[in-house]
Amino acid sequence: MAQHFLLSAKSRTLSLATIYKAGEEKAYETFCKVRWPETDGAPVCPRCGSLYAYSITTRRKFKCREAVCRHQFSVTSGTIFASRKLAFTDLLAGILLIVNGAKGLSTVQLSRDLDVQYKTAFVLAHKVREAMSGETRAMILRGAVEIDGCYVGGKIRQANRREDRIDRRLAKHQTGKRRVVIAVREKQGRTITTVTRTEAEGVPFAAARIAPGSELHADEAGHWDALEAAFPMARIDHREGYSIAGACTNQAESFFSRLRRMIGGQHHHVSPQYLHQYAGHAAWLEDHRREPNGKLAGRLAGLAMASPVSRQWAGYWQRAA
């Protein structure tokens, strides 16, 4: 009986190992096809562009056959996942988990779901966010465009007793970490963001990223007046309503609603140093909210494979230490 139990346990272990190996092979094939879709996953030398390369199976690498090149490379060479240590199944699972988080995904939850250290999940999530931002990095918005700002962070904890409480809106009662997320959004289109210290600092960003002739919608804040010389503008005074005579910033406000829920419900605290990446993540989710999960995962994997090596997140913890 004991011998039968040991044999059964051994066979189960072998079955799990076989399943894991098969899953890793499938994940590896998926990344190859995403990296080189024009050749259906066959390797293309990133240095000389040659289609002639052979596989070094013991190390999951390729070597270019061209005599003048002979470059060794892998499927992640030159991408944001270069020098990765995670298995391909973990990379793919991380992408799936991140796109499934409609209001974002905390790093603690990602580390538990993948069974990796917090530091590993932290860098993986930020690399994925950097890949997301590549989709709109040079995008120019056109047509009817909305602009607005959202203040994030910087408040101090309120005192317990009422008589000790202060006006936290005043600059002298803030931590200095308050930032503004500027959102510029096409009506029924794409969203681009930047992070500044004041809302007025978003004026040059908008002027550079909106096509001439576009109709710009903004609220009553005086600093947007500087854009009236460059764009026909529709202004809305929120003291009177949310939409009057077609003028509104409701699409931008919809994005801010998602961003606030992402920060408050998932991350609880976001450092000003990385706020721009969380804002880009929220914008990407907002723009693609109607697409199915499978398409989102494929889109994000393609962005990761097309993104260059990260200058900020490659070796992050070694520099931080």
C-alpha positions as CSV (number, residue, x, y, z in Angstrom):
1,M,0.0,0.0,0.0
2,A,2.8,2.4,0.9
3,Q,4.7,1.5,-2.2
4,H,1.6,2.2,-4.3
5,F,1.1,5.6,-2.6
6,L,4.8,6.5,-3.3
7,L,4.5,5.5,-6.9
8,S,1.3,7.6,-7.3
9,A,2.9,10.6,-5.7
10,K,6.0,10.2,-8.0
11,S,3.8,10.0,-11.0
12,R,1.8,13.1,-10.0
13,T,5.1,15.0,-9.6
14,L,6.2,13.9,-13.0
15,S,2.9,14.9,-14.5
16,L,3.1,18.3,-12.9
17,A,6.7,18.8,-14.2
18,T,5.6,17.7,-17.7
19,I,2.6,20.1,-17.6
20,Y,4.9,23.0,-16.5
21,K,7.4,22.2,-19.2
22,A,4.8,22.1,-21.8
23,G,3.3,25.4,-20.6
24,E,6.7,27.0,-20.6
25,E,7.3,25.9,-24.2
26,K,3.9,27.2,-25.3
27,A,4.6,30.6,-23.6
28,Y,8.0,30.7,-25.2
29,E,6.4,30.1,-28.6
30,T,3.9,32.8,-27.9
31,F,6.6,35.4,-27.2
32,C,8.5,34.3,-30.4
33,K,5.4,34.9,-32.5
34,V,4.7,38.2,-30.9
35,R,8.3,39.3,-31.4
36,W,8.5,38.2,-35.0
37,P,5.0,38.1,-36.4
38,E,6.2,38.6,-40.0
39,T,8.0,35.2,-39.9
40,D,5.4,33.4,-37.6
41,G,8.0,33.2,-34.8
42,A,11.1,32.3,-36.8
43,P,14.0,34.4,-35.4
44,V,15.2,37.6,-37.1
45,C,18.6,38.9,-36.2
46,P,18.2,42.2,-34.4
47,R,21.6,43.4,-35.5
48,C,21.7,42.7,-39.2
49,G,18.1,41.7,-40.0
50,S,19.1,38.3,-41.3
51,L,16.5,35.6,-41.4
52,Y,19.2,32.9,-41.2
53,A,19.8,31.9,-37.6
54,Y,20.0,28.6,-35.8
55,S,18.8,27.8,-32.3
56,I,21.1,27.1,-29.3
57,T,18.6,24.9,-27.6
58,T,20.5,24.5,-24.4
59,R,20.2,28.2,-23.6
60,R,17.1,29.2,-25.6
61,K,19.2,31.5,-27.7
62,F,19.8,32.0,-31.4
63,K,22.9,32.7,-33.4
64,C,23.0,34.6,-36.7
65,R,24.5,32.5,-39.6
66,E,25.8,35.5,-41.5
67,A,29.6,35.4,-41.4
68,V,29.9,39.2,-40.9
69,C,27.5,39.1,-37.9
70,R,27.4,35.9,-35.9
71,H,25.4,37.7,-33.2
72,Q,23.8,35.7,-30.4
73,F,20.4,36.9,-29.2
74,S,17.2,35.7,-27.5
75,V,13.6,36.4,-28.1
76,T,13.7,39.2,-25.4
77,S,17.1,40.7,-26.5
78,G,16.7,44.5,-27.0
79,T,13.2,44.6,-25.5
80,I,11.9,45.8,-22.2
81,F,12.2,42.2,-20.9
82,A,15.9,41.9,-21.8
83,S,18.1,40.0,-19.3
84,R,14.9,38.7,-17.7
85,K,15.1,36.0,-15.0
86,L,11.4,35.1,-14.8
87,A,10.0,32.2,-16.7
88,F,8.1,33.0,-19.8
89,T,4.9,31.6,-18.2
90,D,5.4,34.1,-15.4
91,L,5.9,37.0,-17.8
92,L,2.8,36.0,-19.7
93,A,0.8,35.5,-16.5
94,G,1.9,38.9,-15.3
95,I,0.7,40.6,-18.5
96,L,-2.7,38.8,-18.2
97,L,-3.2,39.7,-14.6
98,I,-2.3,43.4,-15.3
99,V,-4.8,43.7,-18.2
100,N,-7.5,42.0,-16.2
101,G,-7.3,44.6,-13.4
102,A,-10.0,47.0,-14.6
103,K,-8.9,49.5,-11.8
104,G,-5.3,48.5,-11.7
105,L,-3.5,45.8,-9.7
106,S,-1.4,46.3,-6.6
107,T,2.2,45.1,-6.5
108,V,1.5,43.0,-3.4
109,Q,-1.3,41.1,-5.1
110,L,0.8,40.6,-8.3
111,S,3.7,39.2,-6.2
112,R,1.3,36.8,-4.5
113,D,-0.4,35.7,-7.7
114,L,2.9,35.0,-9.4
115,D,4.6,33.7,-6.2
116,V,7.6,36.0,-6.6
117,Q,9.2,38.6,-4.4
118,Y,7.6,42.1,-4.0
119,K,10.7,43.7,-5.7
120,T,10.3,41.4,-8.7
121,A,6.6,42.2,-9.1
122,F,7.3,45.9,-8.6
123,V,9.8,46.1,-11.5
124,L,7.7,43.9,-13.7
125,A,4.6,46.0,-13.3
126,H,6.5,49.2,-14.0
127,K,8.2,47.7,-17.1
128,V,4.7,46.8,-18.4
129,R,3.5,50.4,-17.6
130,E,6.5,51.8,-19.5
131,A,5.5,49.6,-22.5
132,M,2.0,50.9,-22.3
133,S,3.2,54.5,-22.6
134,G,5.0,53.7,-25.8
135,E,1.6,53.5,-27.6
136,T,1.0,57.2,-27.2
137,R,4.5,58.6,-26.7
138,A,4.5,60.6,-29.9
139,M,0.7,60.8,-30.5
140,I,-0.9,64.1,-31.7
141,L,-4.6,64.5,-30.8
142,R,-7.1,65.9,-33.2
143,G,-10.7,66.9,-33.5
144,A,-12.6,67.8,-30.4
145,V,-10.2,67.5,-27.5
146,E,-10.7,68.0,-23.8
147,I,-8.1,69.2,-21.2
148,D,-8.3,69.2,-17.4
149,G,-6.2,68.6,-14.3
150,C,-6.5,66.4,-11.2
151,Y,-4.6,67.1,-8.0
152,V,-3.1,64.0,-6.4
153,G,-1.5,63.6,-2.9
154,G,0.3,66.1,-0.8
155,K,-2.2,66.3,2.1
156,I,-1.2,65.7,5.7
157,R,-3.1,63.6,8.2
158,Q,-5.9,65.6,9.8
159,A,-5.8,66.3,13.6
160,N,-8.1,64.3,15.9
161,R,-9.7,67.2,17.8
162,R,-11.8,69.6,15.8
163,E,-10.2,72.7,17.4
164,D,-6.7,71.5,16.2
165,R,-7.7,71.0,12.6
166,I,-6.3,73.2,9.8
167,D,-7.1,74.1,6.2
168,R,-5.3,71.4,4.3
169,R,-5.9,73.2,1.0
170,L,-3.2,75.8,1.9
171,A,0.3,75.2,0.5
172,K,1.9,75.7,3.9
173,H,-0.2,72.8,5.3
174,Q,0.9,70.3,2.6
175,T,3.8,67.9,2.3
176,G,5.3,69.3,-0.9
177,K,4.4,66.0,-2.7
178,R,1.2,67.3,-4.3
179,R,1.2,66.9,-8.1
180,V,-1.2,67.5,-10.9
181,V,-2.1,64.9,-13.5
182,I,-2.9,66.8,-16.8
183,A,-5.2,64.8,-19.1
184,V,-5.7,65.7,-22.8
185,R,-8.3,63.5,-24.3
186,E,-10.0,63.2,-27.7
187,K,-13.8,62.8,-27.5
188,Q,-14.3,59.1,-28.0
189,G,-10.6,58.8,-28.7
190,R,-7.2,58.5,-27.0
191,T,-5.9,60.0,-23.8
192,I,-2.4,61.3,-23.1
193,T,-1.2,62.5,-19.7
194,T,1.7,64.3,-18.0
195,V,2.4,65.2,-14.4
196,T,3.3,68.7,-13.3
197,R,3.4,70.7,-10.0
198,T,0.7,73.2,-11.1
199,E,-2.2,73.0,-13.6
200,A,-0.8,76.0,-15.5
201,E,2.3,74.0,-16.4
202,G,0.1,71.8,-18.6
203,V,-0.3,74.6,-21.1
204,P,2.9,73.9,-23.1
205,F,2.2,70.2,-23.0
206,A,-1.2,70.7,-24.6
207,A,0.1,73.1,-27.2
208,A,2.7,70.6,-28.3
209,R,0.4,67.5,-28.4
210,I,-2.8,68.9,-30.0
211,A,-3.0,69.3,-33.8
212,P,-3.7,72.9,-35.1
213,G,-7.3,73.5,-35.8
214,S,-8.6,71.1,-33.2
215,E,-11.5,72.3,-31.0
216,L,-10.3,72.5,-27.4
217,H,-12.7,72.1,-24.5
218,A,-11.6,73.4,-21.1
219,D,-13.1,74.6,-17.8
220,E,-13.2,78.2,-16.5
221,A,-9.6,78.1,-15.0
222,G,-7.8,81.2,-16.2
223,H,-4.5,79.5,-17.1
224,W,-6.2,77.8,-20.1
225,D,-6.8,81.3,-21.6
226,A,-3.2,81.1,-23.0
227,L,-4.4,78.4,-25.4
228,E,-7.2,80.5,-27.0
229,A,-4.7,82.1,-29.4
230,A,-3.8,78.7,-30.9
231,F,-7.1,76.8,-30.8
232,P,-10.8,77.5,-31.1
233,M,-12.0,76.8,-27.6
234,A,-15.3,75.9,-25.9
235,R,-15.3,76.8,-22.2
236,I,-17.5,75.4,-19.4
237,D,-18.1,77.0,-16.0
238,H,-18.7,74.1,-13.6
239,R,-20.5,76.4,-11.2
240,E,-23.3,76.5,-13.8
241,G,-23.3,73.0,-15.1
242,Y,-21.3,70.0,-16.4
243,S,-22.2,70.5,-20.1
244,I,-23.6,73.6,-21.7
245,A,-24.1,74.2,-25.4
246,G,-21.8,71.2,-26.2
247,A,-18.9,72.4,-24.1
248,C,-17.8,70.0,-21.4
249,T,-14.8,68.1,-20.0
250,N,-16.7,65.0,-19.1
251,Q,-14.4,62.6,-20.9
252,A,-11.4,63.9,-19.0
253,E,-13.3,63.7,-15.7
254,S,-14.2,60.1,-16.6
255,F,-10.5,59.3,-16.8
256,F,-9.8,61.0,-13.5
257,S,-12.6,58.9,-11.9
258,R,-10.7,55.7,-12.9
259,L,-7.4,57.1,-11.8
260,R,-8.7,58.1,-8.3
261,R,-10.2,54.6,-7.9
262,M,-7.0,53.0,-9.0
263,I,-4.9,54.9,-6.5
264,G,-7.3,54.8,-3.6
265,G,-8.6,51.3,-4.1
266,Q,-5.5,49.4,-5.3
267,H,-2.3,51.3,-4.5
268,H,-3.4,53.5,-1.6
269,H,-0.3,55.6,-2.0
270,V,1.7,56.5,-5.1
271,S,5.0,58.3,-5.0
272,P,5.2,61.5,-7.1
273,Q,8.3,60.0,-8.7
274,Y,6.2,57.3,-10.4
275,L,2.8,59.0,-10.7
276,H,3.3,59.6,-14.4
277,Q,3.4,55.8,-15.0
278,Y,0.3,55.1,-13.0
279,A,-1.5,57.9,-14.9
280,G,-0.4,56.3,-18.2
281,H,-1.6,52.9,-17.0
282,A,-5.0,54.3,-16.2
283,A,-5.2,56.1,-19.5
284,W,-4.3,52.9,-21.4
285,L,-7.1,51.0,-19.5
286,E,-9.6,53.8,-20.2
287,D,-8.8,53.9,-23.9
288,H,-9.1,50.1,-24.4
289,R,-11.9,49.4,-21.9
290,R,-14.2,48.0,-24.5
291,E,-11.7,45.4,-25.9
292,P,-11.8,41.8,-24.8
293,N,-9.2,40.5,-22.4
294,G,-7.5,38.3,-25.0
295,K,-7.0,41.2,-27.4
296,L,-5.7,43.4,-24.6
297,A,-3.1,40.7,-23.5
298,G,-1.9,40.4,-27.1
299,R,-1.7,44.1,-27.5
300,L,0.3,44.6,-24.3
301,A,2.6,41.7,-25.1
302,G,3.3,43.3,-28.5
303,L,4.0,46.6,-26.9
304,A,6.5,45.0,-24.5
305,M,8.3,43.2,-27.3
306,A,8.5,46.4,-29.3
307,S,9.7,48.5,-26.4
308,P,13.5,49.0,-26.1
309,V,15.5,48.1,-23.0
310,S,14.3,50.2,-20.1
311,R,16.8,52.8,-18.9
312,Q,14.9,53.4,-15.7
313,W,14.0,49.8,-14.6
314,A,16.9,47.7,-15.9
315,G,18.9,47.0,-12.7
316,Y,16.6,49.2,-10.7
317,W,17.3,47.6,-7.3
318,Q,21.0,47.5,-7.8
319,R,21.0,51.3,-8.3
320,A,18.6,51.8,-5.5
321,A,20.8,49.9,-3.1
